[in-house]
Amino acid sequence: MNREQLKLNVEELQKKGYVYKRIAKELSITVSSARYICSKHNESKLDQEVCKHCGSKIKSIKAKKKMIKF
């Protein structure tokens, strides 16, 4: 199975609601590989979002949460 086919299969299973462990088992890949492919797929979806008012692309920025010390 080539990389593109694997990516499509992972995306299809994710849309069906499968968790990473089940995707990995179905496609005979590691859980970390399934998680990586899903995260890359989600990032590409975020890059495609556009502003409703001006039509410019919106890119989300991930921020770290500040740790609270007790």
N, C-alpha and C positions, 0 to 999 in steps of 0.2 A: 504494500500500500504506500503510495507516495505521500509527500507532505501535504499537498493541497487536498487530497482525498481525505486524509486523516483529519485535517482542520474542518472540513465540511461535515464529516461524521460526528466530530465532537460538538460542533455548533448545533447540529440537528438533535443530538441527545440532550444537550443543555436546554434547548427550547421545549423538549418534552418534560423537563423538570427533573432529570436525573442528577444525582449528586456526583461529585468527583470520583468517589470510590466505585460507583456503579459504572460510570463512563469508562474508567480505566479497565474494569473487569470485562466489559462488553467488547472493547477494542484491543485488549491485550497490551496495554501500555501502563506505565507507572502512574500513580496518583498525582505525583508532582508534574508529570507531563500534561495530564489532563487539566490540572489547575493552571499551568502556564498558558496553554492554548486558550482556555476560557478567559483568562485575564487579558491576553492580547486582543482577543475578539471584542471584549468589552471596551478596551481603550480605543479601538478603531471606531466603535459605534459612538463614543463620546466625541471624537474628533469630527464627526459628520453633523453634529448638531449646529443649527443656525439660529440666529436671533429672529424672533417673530416680527420685529419692527423694521430692522434695517437689512436683514438678510446676510449679515456677516457671520463667519464661522465662530463658534464658541468652543474654547478648549478648556476643559476642567483642569484645575491644578490640585493635586493631592497635597494635603498639609498634614503634618504630624500633630498629634494631640499632645498637649503639654501634660506631663505627669504631675499628679497632685501628691505631695508628700505630707504625711501625717505626723 
